[in-house]
Amino acid sequence: SPRTLIRRLKKWGTSFQAISDRLYAQTAADYMNRTDISVNGVAQLLGYKDPANFRRSFKRWFQMTPASYRKTHC
């Protein structure tokens, strides 16, 4: 049940949100490293309706903008 999942994740020191964030961050990094898809395109692929929200999330995940990330990692 959802409640059991929440309790077990808490016991393991994590949360659904934390796992989800890691998955989105890794997927975003993969797209930025392996493709020439625009930042807006990556945002759309990840389900963001507003690219600005994706940019904010990306900056929270990597402490840099998507454009800066692409410059330093590609």
PDB file of N, CA, C and O in Angstrom:
ATOM      1  N   SER A   1       0.849  -1.190   0.000  1.00  0.00           N
ATOM      2  CA  SER A   1       0.000   0.000   0.000  1.00  0.00           C
ATOM      3  C   SER A   1       0.889   1.246   0.000  1.00  0.00           C
ATOM      4  O   SER A   1       2.063   1.167   0.361  1.00  0.00           O
ATOM      5  N   PRO A   2       0.348   2.370  -0.393  1.00  0.00           N
ATOM      6  CA  PRO A   2       1.149   3.604  -0.392  1.00  0.00           C
ATOM      7  C   PRO A   2       1.740   3.932   0.978  1.00  0.00           C
ATOM      8  O   PRO A   2       2.888   4.367   1.073  1.00  0.00           O
ATOM      9  N   ARG A   3       0.974   3.730   2.013  1.00  0.00           N
ATOM     10  CA  ARG A   3       1.459   4.028   3.364  1.00  0.00           C
ATOM     11  C   ARG A   3       2.651   3.138   3.735  1.00  0.00           C
ATOM     12  O   ARG A   3       3.617   3.606   4.337  1.00  0.00           O
ATOM     13  N   THR A   4       2.575   1.869   3.376  1.00  0.00           N
ATOM     14  CA  THR A   4       3.682   0.945   3.644  1.00  0.00           C
ATOM     15  C   THR A   4       4.927   1.385   2.877  1.00  0.00           C
ATOM     16  O   THR A   4       6.031   1.373   3.421  1.00  0.00           O
ATOM     17  N   LEU A   5       4.751   1.769   1.628  1.00  0.00           N
ATOM     18  CA  LEU A   5       5.883   2.240   0.830  1.00  0.00           C
ATOM     19  C   LEU A   5       6.514   3.466   1.470  1.00  0.00           C
ATOM     20  O   LEU A   5       7.738   3.546   1.571  1.00  0.00           O
ATOM     21  N   ILE A   6       5.712   4.409   1.897  1.00  0.00           N
ATOM     22  CA  ILE A   6       6.233   5.617   2.542  1.00  0.00           C
ATOM     23  C   ILE A   6       7.022   5.259   3.799  1.00  0.00           C
ATOM     24  O   ILE A   6       8.111   5.789   4.019  1.00  0.00           O
ATOM     25  N   ARG A   7       6.479   4.361   4.623  1.00  0.00           N
ATOM     26  CA  ARG A   7       7.183   3.940   5.847  1.00  0.00           C
ATOM     27  C   ARG A   7       8.514   3.267   5.521  1.00  0.00           C
ATOM     28  O   ARG A   7       9.526   3.539   6.168  1.00  0.00           O
ATOM     29  N   ARG A   8       8.512   2.402   4.534  1.00  0.00           N
ATOM     30  CA  ARG A   8       9.761   1.694   4.191  1.00  0.00           C
ATOM     31  C   ARG A   8      10.797   2.649   3.615  1.00  0.00           C
ATOM     32  O   ARG A   8      11.979   2.555   3.948  1.00  0.00           O
ATOM     33  N   LEU A   9      10.372   3.553   2.767  1.00  0.00           N
ATOM     34  CA  LEU A   9      11.314   4.528   2.222  1.00  0.00           C
ATOM     35  C   LEU A   9      11.888   5.391   3.340  1.00  0.00           C
ATOM     36  O   LEU A   9      13.082   5.691   3.341  1.00  0.00           O
ATOM     37  N   LYS A  10      11.057   5.788   4.280  1.00  0.00           N
ATOM     38  CA  LYS A  10      11.527   6.575   5.421  1.00  0.00           C
ATOM     39  C   LYS A  10      12.529   5.780   6.242  1.00  0.00           C
ATOM     40  O   LYS A  10      13.535   6.324   6.696  1.00  0.00           O
ATOM     41  N   LYS A  11      12.259   4.498   6.434  1.00  0.00           N
ATOM     42  CA  LYS A  11      13.172   3.616   7.173  1.00  0.00           C
ATOM     43  C   LYS A  11      14.531   3.555   6.477  1.00  0.00           C
ATOM     44  O   LYS A  11      15.567   3.491   7.139  1.00  0.00           O
ATOM     45  N   TRP A  12      14.527   3.574   5.152  1.00  0.00           N
ATOM     46  CA  TRP A  12      15.765   3.509   4.374  1.00  0.00           C
ATOM     47  C   TRP A  12      16.407   4.880   4.186  1.00  0.00           C
ATOM     48  O   TRP A  12      17.444   5.001   3.533  1.00  0.00           O
ATOM     49  N   GLY A  13      15.787   5.915   4.763  1.00  0.00           N
ATOM     50  CA  GLY A  13      16.379   7.249   4.712  1.00  0.00           C
ATOM     51  C   GLY A  13      16.172   7.986   3.413  1.00  0.00           C
ATOM     52  O   GLY A  13      16.988   8.830   3.041  1.00  0.00           O
ATOM     53  N   THR A  14      15.102   7.684   2.721  1.00  0.00           N
ATOM     54  CA  THR A  14      14.820   8.369   1.463  1.00  0.00           C
ATOM     55  C   THR A  14      13.321   8.607   1.347  1.00  0.00           C
ATOM     56  O   THR A  14      12.552   8.290   2.255  1.00  0.00           O
ATOM     57  N   SER A  15      12.929   9.165   0.226  1.00  0.00           N
ATOM     58  CA  SER A  15      11.516   9.417  -0.033  1.00  0.00           C
ATOM     59  C   SER A  15      11.251   9.214  -1.519  1.00  0.00           C
ATOM     60  O   SER A  15      12.176   9.163  -2.330  1.00  0.00           O
ATOM     61  N   PHE A  16       9.984   9.101  -1.857  1.00  0.00           N
ATOM     62  CA  PHE A  16       9.623   8.956  -3.262  1.00  0.00           C
ATOM     63  C   PHE A  16      10.107  10.171  -4.050  1.00  0.00           C
ATOM     64  O   PHE A  16      10.611  10.031  -5.165  1.00  0.00           O
ATOM     65  N   GLN A  17       9.953  11.367  -3.471  1.00  0.00           N
ATOM     66  CA  GLN A  17      10.393  12.591  -4.143  1.00  0.00           C
ATOM     67  C   GLN A  17      11.887  12.575  -4.408  1.00  0.00           C
ATOM     68  O   GLN A  17      12.327  12.981  -5.484  1.00  0.00           O
ATOM     69  N   ALA A  18      12.672  12.116  -3.448  1.00  0.00           N
ATOM     70  CA  ALA A  18      14.126  12.057  -3.620  1.00  0.00           C
ATOM     71  C   ALA A  18      14.509  11.085  -4.729  1.00  0.00           C
ATOM     72  O   ALA A  18      15.386  11.381  -5.541  1.00  0.00           O
ATOM     73  N   ILE A  19      13.859   9.934  -4.767  1.00  0.00           N
ATOM     74  CA  ILE A  19      14.127   8.951  -5.819  1.00  0.00           C
ATOM     75  C   ILE A  19      13.729   9.512  -7.178  1.00  0.00           C
ATOM     76  O   ILE A  19      14.466   9.380  -8.155  1.00  0.00           O
ATOM     77  N   SER A  20      12.564  10.135  -7.232  1.00  0.00           N
ATOM     78  CA  SER A  20      12.076  10.740  -8.469  1.00  0.00           C
ATOM     79  C   SER A  20      13.032  11.828  -8.949  1.00  0.00           C
ATOM     80  O   SER A  20      13.347  11.892 -10.137  1.00  0.00           O
ATOM     81  N   ASP A  21      13.493  12.683  -8.041  1.00  0.00           N
ATOM     82  CA  ASP A  21      14.437  13.742  -8.404  1.00  0.00           C
ATOM     83  C   ASP A  21      15.720  13.170  -8.994  1.00  0.00           C
ATOM     84  O   ASP A  21      16.224  13.669 -10.001  1.00  0.00           O
ATOM     85  N   ARG A  22      16.250  12.114  -8.360  1.00  0.00           N
ATOM     86  CA  ARG A  22      17.477  11.500  -8.876  1.00  0.00           C
ATOM     87  C   ARG A  22      17.275  10.935 -10.278  1.00  0.00           C
ATOM     88  O   ARG A  22      18.144  11.065 -11.140  1.00  0.00           O
ATOM     89  N   LEU A  23      16.139  10.316 -10.495  1.00  0.00           N
ATOM     90  CA  LEU A  23      15.845   9.746 -11.809  1.00  0.00           C
ATOM     91  C   LEU A  23      15.733  10.844 -12.866  1.00  0.00           C
ATOM     92  O   LEU A  23      16.308  10.732 -13.949  1.00  0.00           O
ATOM     93  N   TYR A  24      14.993  11.900 -12.546  1.00  0.00           N
ATOM     94  CA  TYR A  24      14.863  13.013 -13.490  1.00  0.00           C
ATOM     95  C   TYR A  24      16.205  13.680 -13.743  1.00  0.00           C
ATOM     96  O   TYR A  24      16.517  14.025 -14.882  1.00  0.00           O
ATOM     97  N   ALA A  25      17.001  13.866 -12.699  1.00  0.00           N
ATOM     98  CA  ALA A  25      18.314  14.498 -12.857  1.00  0.00           C
ATOM     99  C   ALA A  25      19.214  13.656 -13.754  1.00  0.00           C
ATOM    100  O   ALA A  25      19.874  14.193 -14.644  1.00  0.00           O
ATOM    101  N   GLN A  26      19.248  12.358 -13.536  1.00  0.00           N
ATOM    102  CA  GLN A  26      20.090  11.483 -14.357  1.00  0.00           C
ATOM    103  C   GLN A  26      19.619  11.466 -15.802  1.00  0.00           C
ATOM    104  O   GLN A  26      20.431  11.501 -16.727  1.00  0.00           O
ATOM    105  N   THR A  27      18.315  11.413 -15.994  1.00  0.00           N
ATOM    106  CA  THR A  27      17.764  11.416 -17.353  1.00  0.00           C
ATOM    107  C   THR A  27      18.087  12.727 -18.053  1.00  0.00           C
ATOM    108  O   THR A  27      18.474  12.728 -19.222  1.00  0.00           O
ATOM    109  N   ALA A  28      17.931  13.841 -17.350  1.00  0.00           N
ATOM    110  CA  ALA A  28      18.247  15.149 -17.924  1.00  0.00           C
ATOM    111  C   ALA A  28      19.725  15.223 -18.298  1.00  0.00           C
ATOM    112  O   ALA A  28      20.072  15.694 -19.380  1.00  0.00           O
ATOM    113  N   ALA A  29      20.588  14.759 -17.405  1.00  0.00           N
ATOM    114  CA  ALA A  29      22.029  14.774 -17.681  1.00  0.00           C
ATOM    115  C   ALA A  29      22.354  13.918 -18.898  1.00  0.00           C
ATOM    116  O   ALA A  29      23.175  14.310 -19.728  1.00  0.00           O
ATOM    117  N   ASP A  30      21.726  12.762 -19.013  1.00  0.00           N
ATOM    118  CA  ASP A  30      21.956  11.895 -20.176  1.00  0.00           C
ATOM    119  C   ASP A  30      21.560  12.593 -21.469  1.00  0.00           C
ATOM    120  O   ASP A  30      22.304  12.566 -22.449  1.00  0.00           O
ATOM    121  N   TYR A  31      20.390  13.214 -21.470  1.00  0.00           N
ATOM    122  CA  TYR A  31      19.952  13.939 -22.671  1.00  0.00           C
ATOM    123  C   TYR A  31      20.911  15.081 -22.993  1.00  0.00           C
ATOM    124  O   TYR A  31      21.250  15.297 -24.156  1.00  0.00           O
ATOM    125  N   MET A  32      21.347  15.806 -21.976  1.00  0.00           N
ATOM    126  CA  MET A  32      22.243  16.946 -22.214  1.00  0.00           C
ATOM    127  C   MET A  32      23.602  16.477 -22.723  1.00  0.00           C
ATOM    128  O   MET A  32      24.208  17.144 -23.561  1.00  0.00           O
ATOM    129  N   ASN A  33      24.085  15.344 -22.232  1.00  0.00           N
ATOM    130  CA  ASN A  33      25.398  14.838 -22.637  1.00  0.00           C
ATOM    131  C   ASN A  33      25.386  14.120 -23.975  1.00  0.00           C
ATOM    132  O   ASN A  33      26.341  14.236 -24.743  1.00  0.00           O
ATOM    133  N   ARG A  34      24.340  13.392 -24.265  1.00  0.00           N
ATOM    134  CA  ARG A  34      24.349  12.483 -25.415  1.00  0.00           C
ATOM    135  C   ARG A  34      23.599  12.972 -26.637  1.00  0.00           C
ATOM    136  O   ARG A  34      23.667  12.341 -27.692  1.00  0.00           O
ATOM    137  N   THR A  35      22.883  14.084 -26.521  1.00  0.00           N
ATOM    138  CA  THR A  35      22.110  14.565 -27.666  1.00  0.00           C
ATOM    139  C   THR A  35      22.334  16.054 -27.867  1.00  0.00           C
ATOM    140  O   THR A  35      22.904  16.742 -27.020  1.00  0.00           O
ATOM    141  N   ASP A  36      21.872  16.525 -29.003  1.00  0.00           N
ATOM    142  CA  ASP A  36      21.894  17.960 -29.292  1.00  0.00           C
ATOM    143  C   ASP A  36      20.507  18.563 -29.129  1.00  0.00           C
ATOM    144  O   ASP A  36      20.240  19.654 -29.634  1.00  0.00           O
ATOM    145  N   ILE A  37      19.631  17.866 -28.432  1.00  0.00           N
ATOM    146  CA  ILE A  37      18.280  18.365 -28.203  1.00  0.00           C
ATOM    147  C   ILE A  37      18.378  19.644 -27.378  1.00  0.00           C
ATOM    148  O   ILE A  37      19.159  19.721 -26.430  1.00  0.00           O
ATOM    149  N   SER A  38      17.585  20.640 -27.740  1.00  0.00           N
ATOM    150  CA  SER A  38      17.600  21.907 -27.014  1.00  0.00           C
ATOM    151  C   SER A  38      17.142  21.701 -25.574  1.00  0.00           C
ATOM    152  O   SER A  38      16.526  20.690 -25.239  1.00  0.00           O
ATOM    153  N   VAL A  39      17.453  22.672 -24.742  1.00  0.00           N
ATOM    154  CA  VAL A  39      17.029  22.624 -23.342  1.00  0.00           C
ATOM    155  C   VAL A  39      15.507  22.562 -23.271  1.00  0.00           C
ATOM    156  O   VAL A  39      14.951  21.811 -22.470  1.00  0.00           O
ATOM    157  N   ASN A  40      14.840  23.342 -24.098  1.00  0.00           N
ATOM    158  CA  ASN A  40      13.375  23.300 -24.126  1.00  0.00           C
ATOM    159  C   ASN A  40      12.876  21.925 -24.560  1.00  0.00           C
ATOM    160  O   ASN A  40      11.869  21.437 -24.047  1.00  0.00           O
ATOM    161  N   GLY A  41      13.576  21.305 -25.497  1.00  0.00           N
ATOM    162  CA  GLY A  41      13.210  19.963 -25.938  1.00  0.00           C
ATOM    163  C   GLY A  41      13.379  18.930 -24.839  1.00  0.00           C
ATOM    164  O   GLY A  41      12.533  18.052 -24.672  1.00  0.00           O
ATOM    165  N   VAL A  42      14.469  19.031 -24.088  1.00  0.00           N
ATOM    166  CA  VAL A  42      14.700  18.110 -22.964  1.00  0.00           C
ATOM    167  C   VAL A  42      13.604  18.309 -21.923  1.00  0.00           C
ATOM    168  O   VAL A  42      13.064  17.341 -21.387  1.00  0.00           O
ATOM    169  N   ALA A  43      13.281  19.563 -21.642  1.00  0.00           N
ATOM    170  CA  ALA A  43      12.212  19.857 -20.677  1.00  0.00           C
ATOM    171  C   ALA A  43      10.914  19.195 -21.113  1.00  0.00           C
ATOM    172  O   ALA A  43      10.210  18.595 -20.301  1.00  0.00           O
ATOM    173  N   GLN A  44      10.605  19.306 -22.379  1.00  0.00           N
ATOM    174  CA  GLN A  44       9.373  18.711 -22.903  1.00  0.00           C
ATOM    175  C   GLN A  44       9.414  17.184 -22.810  1.00  0.00           C
ATOM    176  O   GLN A  44       8.416  16.563 -22.443  1.00  0.00           O
ATOM    177  N   LEU A  45      10.540  16.583 -23.134  1.00  0.00           N
ATOM    178  CA  LEU A  45      10.680  15.127 -23.050  1.00  0.00           C
ATOM    179  C   LEU A  45      10.491  14.619 -21.622  1.00  0.00           C
ATOM    180  O   LEU A  45       9.987  13.515 -21.413  1.00  0.00           O
ATOM    181  N   LEU A  46      10.891  15.420 -20.650  1.00  0.00           N
ATOM    182  CA  LEU A  46      10.757  15.022 -19.250  1.00  0.00           C
ATOM    183  C   LEU A  46       9.394  15.371 -18.666  1.00  0.00           C
ATOM    184  O   LEU A  46       9.125  15.102 -17.496  1.00  0.00           O
ATOM    185  N   GLY A  47       8.534  15.973 -19.488  1.00  0.00           N
ATOM    186  CA  GLY A  47       7.173  16.236 -19.041  1.00  0.00           C
ATOM    187  C   GLY A  47       6.937  17.599 -18.425  1.00  0.00           C
ATOM    188  O   GLY A  47       5.875  17.851 -17.855  1.00  0.00           O
ATOM    189  N   TYR A  48       7.914  18.475 -18.534  1.00  0.00           N
ATOM    190  CA  TYR A  48       7.733  19.827 -18.013  1.00  0.00           C
ATOM    191  C   TYR A  48       6.924  20.640 -19.021  1.00  0.00           C
ATOM    192  O   TYR A  48       7.255  20.677 -20.207  1.00  0.00           O
ATOM    193  N   LYS A  49       5.872  21.286 -18.546  1.00  0.00           N
ATOM    194  CA  LYS A  49       5.058  22.131 -19.418  1.00  0.00           C
ATOM    195  C   LYS A  49       5.691  23.502 -19.598  1.00  0.00           C
ATOM    196  O   LYS A  49       5.487  24.160 -20.618  1.00  0.00           O
ATOM    197  N   ASP A  50       6.454  23.925 -18.609  1.00  0.00           N
ATOM    198  CA  ASP A  50       7.122  25.223 -18.647  1.00  0.00           C
ATOM    199  C   ASP A  50       8.633  25.003 -18.552  1.00  0.00           C
ATOM    200  O   ASP A  50       9.120  24.533 -17.524  1.00  0.00           O
ATOM    201  N   PRO A  51       9.379  25.334 -19.605  1.00  0.00           N
ATOM    202  CA  PRO A  51      10.828  25.131 -19.578  1.00  0.00           C
ATOM    203  C   PRO A  51      11.518  25.852 -18.416  1.00  0.00           C
ATOM    204  O   PRO A  51      12.572  25.408 -17.961  1.00  0.00           O
ATOM    205  N   ALA A  52      10.946  26.948 -17.932  1.00  0.00           N
ATOM    206  CA  ALA A  52      11.542  27.670 -16.798  1.00  0.00           C
ATOM    207  C   ALA A  52      11.544  26.786 -15.547  1.00  0.00           C
ATOM    208  O   ALA A  52      12.488  26.834 -14.758  1.00  0.00           O
ATOM    209  N   ASN A  53      10.514  25.995 -15.364  1.00  0.00           N
ATOM    210  CA  ASN A  53      10.475  25.073 -14.219  1.00  0.00           C
ATOM    211  C   ASN A  53      11.563  24.018 -14.343  1.00  0.00           C
ATOM    212  O   ASN A  53      12.190  23.646 -13.352  1.00  0.00           O
ATOM    213  N   PHE A  54      11.787  23.536 -15.566  1.00  0.00           N
ATOM    214  CA  PHE A  54      12.866  22.573 -15.787  1.00  0.00           C
ATOM    215  C   PHE A  54      14.215  23.204 -15.459  1.00  0.00           C
ATOM    216  O   PHE A  54      15.047  22.582 -14.799  1.00  0.00           O
ATOM    217  N   ARG A  55      14.433  24.433 -15.916  1.00  0.00           N
ATOM    218  CA  ARG A  55      15.699  25.107 -15.646  1.00  0.00           C
ATOM    219  C   ARG A  55      15.931  25.278 -14.137  1.00  0.00           C
ATOM    220  O   ARG A  55      17.051  25.101 -13.657  1.00  0.00           O
ATOM    221  N   ARG A  56      14.883  25.617 -13.400  1.00  0.00           N
ATOM    222  CA  ARG A  56      15.001  25.747 -11.941  1.00  0.00           C
ATOM    223  C   ARG A  56      15.359  24.409 -11.303  1.00  0.00           C
ATOM    224  O   ARG A  56      16.236  24.340 -10.442  1.00  0.00           O
ATOM    225  N   SER A  57      14.675  23.348 -11.730  1.00  0.00           N
ATOM    226  CA  SER A  57      14.979  22.012 -11.202  1.00  0.00           C
ATOM    227  C   SER A  57      16.402  21.614 -11.542  1.00  0.00           C
ATOM    228  O   SER A  57      17.125  21.098 -10.689  1.00  0.00           O
ATOM    229  N   PHE A  58      16.810  21.848 -12.779  1.00  0.00           N
ATOM    230  CA  PHE A  58      18.155  21.487 -13.213  1.00  0.00           C
ATOM    231  C   PHE A  58      19.193  22.208 -12.368  1.00  0.00           C
ATOM    232  O   PHE A  58      20.188  21.614 -11.952  1.00  0.00           O
ATOM    233  N   LYS A  59      18.959  23.482 -12.117  1.00  0.00           N
ATOM    234  CA  LYS A  59      19.906  24.247 -11.304  1.00  0.00           C
ATOM    235  C   LYS A  59      19.962  23.714  -9.875  1.00  0.00           C
ATOM    236  O   LYS A  59      21.027  23.710  -9.258  1.00  0.00           O
ATOM    237  N   ARG A  60      18.836  23.269  -9.352  1.00  0.00           N
ATOM    238  CA  ARG A  60      18.806  22.673  -8.014  1.00  0.00           C
ATOM    239  C   ARG A  60      19.589  21.355  -8.003  1.00  0.00           C
ATOM    240  O   ARG A  60      20.305  21.066  -7.044  1.00  0.00           O
ATOM    241  N   TRP A  61      19.454  20.564  -9.064  1.00  0.00           N
ATOM    242  CA  TRP A  61      20.134  19.271  -9.136  1.00  0.00           C
ATOM    243  C   TRP A  61      21.640  19.405  -9.300  1.00  0.00           C
ATOM    244  O   TRP A  61      22.407  18.690  -8.656  1.00  0.00           O
ATOM    245  N   PHE A  62      22.063  20.328 -10.169  1.00  0.00           N
ATOM    246  CA  PHE A  62      23.479  20.391 -10.561  1.00  0.00           C
ATOM    247  C   PHE A  62      24.189  21.686 -10.182  1.00  0.00           C
ATOM    248  O   PHE A  62      25.369  21.843 -10.496  1.00  0.00           O
ATOM    249  N   GLN A  63      23.511  22.612  -9.521  1.00  0.00           N
ATOM    250  CA  GLN A  63      24.066  23.900  -9.123  1.00  0.00           C
ATOM    251  C   GLN A  63      24.620  24.697 -10.305  1.00  0.00           C
ATOM    252  O   GLN A  63      25.556  25.481 -10.150  1.00  0.00           O
ATOM    253  N   MET A  64      24.039  24.490 -11.473  1.00  0.00           N
ATOM    254  CA  MET A  64      24.380  25.275 -12.661  1.00  0.00           C
ATOM    255  C   MET A  64      23.227  25.182 -13.649  1.00  0.00           C
ATOM    256  O   MET A  64      22.392  24.282 -13.565  1.00  0.00           O
ATOM    257  N   THR A  65      23.194  26.104 -14.567  1.00  0.00           N
ATOM    258  CA  THR A  65      22.134  26.097 -15.566  1.00  0.00           C
ATOM    259  C   THR A  65      22.377  24.972 -16.576  1.00  0.00           C
ATOM    260  O   THR A  65      23.495  24.470 -16.691  1.00  0.00           O
ATOM    261  N   PRO A  66      21.335  24.581 -17.301  1.00  0.00           N
ATOM    262  CA  PRO A  66      21.540  23.554 -18.329  1.00  0.00           C
ATOM    263  C   PRO A  66      22.563  23.975 -19.384  1.00  0.00           C
ATOM    264  O   PRO A  66      23.358  23.152 -19.838  1.00  0.00           O
ATOM    265  N   ALA A  67      22.549  25.231 -19.770  1.00  0.00           N
ATOM    266  CA  ALA A  67      23.523  25.698 -20.770  1.00  0.00           C
ATOM    267  C   ALA A  67      24.944  25.604 -20.240  1.00  0.00           C
ATOM    268  O   ALA A  67      25.846  25.178 -20.961  1.00  0.00           O
ATOM    269  N   SER A  68      25.156  25.996 -18.988  1.00  0.00           N
ATOM    270  CA  SER A  68      26.492  25.880 -18.377  1.00  0.00           C
ATOM    271  C   SER A  68      26.920  24.422 -18.270  1.00  0.00           C
ATOM    272  O   SER A  68      28.076  24.083 -18.524  1.00  0.00           O
ATOM    273  N   TYR A  69      25.979  23.569 -17.894  1.00  0.00           N
ATOM    274  CA  TYR A  69      26.270  22.133 -17.793  1.00  0.00           C
ATOM    275  C   TYR A  69      26.728  21.590 -19.132  1.00  0.00           C
ATOM    276  O   TYR A  69      27.708  20.850 -19.212  1.00  0.00           O
ATOM    277  N   ARG A  70      26.019  21.959 -20.173  1.00  0.00           N
ATOM    278  CA  ARG A  70      26.359  21.456 -21.504  1.00  0.00           C
ATOM    279  C   ARG A  70      27.730  21.953 -21.928  1.00  0.00           C
ATOM    280  O   ARG A  70      28.484  21.208 -22.553  1.00  0.00           O
ATOM    281  N   LYS A  71      28.071  23.187 -21.605  1.00  0.00           N
ATOM    282  CA  LYS A  71      29.380  23.732 -21.960  1.00  0.00           C
ATOM    283  C   LYS A  71      30.508  23.009 -21.239  1.00  0.00           C
ATOM    284  O   LYS A  71      31.562  22.766 -21.826  1.00  0.00           O
ATOM    285  N   THR A  72      30.297  22.663 -19.971  1.00  0.00           N
ATOM    286  CA  THR A  72      31.369  22.048 -19.194  1.00  0.00           C
ATOM    287  C   THR A  72      31.436  20.527 -19.341  1.00  0.00           C
ATOM    288  O   THR A  72      32.484  19.937 -19.082  1.00  0.00           O
ATOM    289  N   HIS A  73      30.345  19.885 -19.747  1.00  0.00           N
ATOM    290  CA  HIS A  73      30.326  18.423 -19.812  1.00  0.00           C
ATOM    291  C   HIS A  73      30.300  17.851 -21.227  1.00  0.00           C
ATOM    292  O   HIS A  73      30.335  16.632 -21.399  1.00  0.00           O
ATOM    293  N   CYS A  74      30.243  18.679 -22.203  1.00  0.00           N
ATOM    294  CA  CYS A  74      30.170  18.150 -23.572  1.00  0.00           C
ATOM    295  C   CYS A  74      31.365  18.576 -24.396  1.00  0.00           C
ATOM    296  O   CYS A  74      31.465  18.220 -25.570  1.00  0.00           O
TER     297      CYS A  74
END
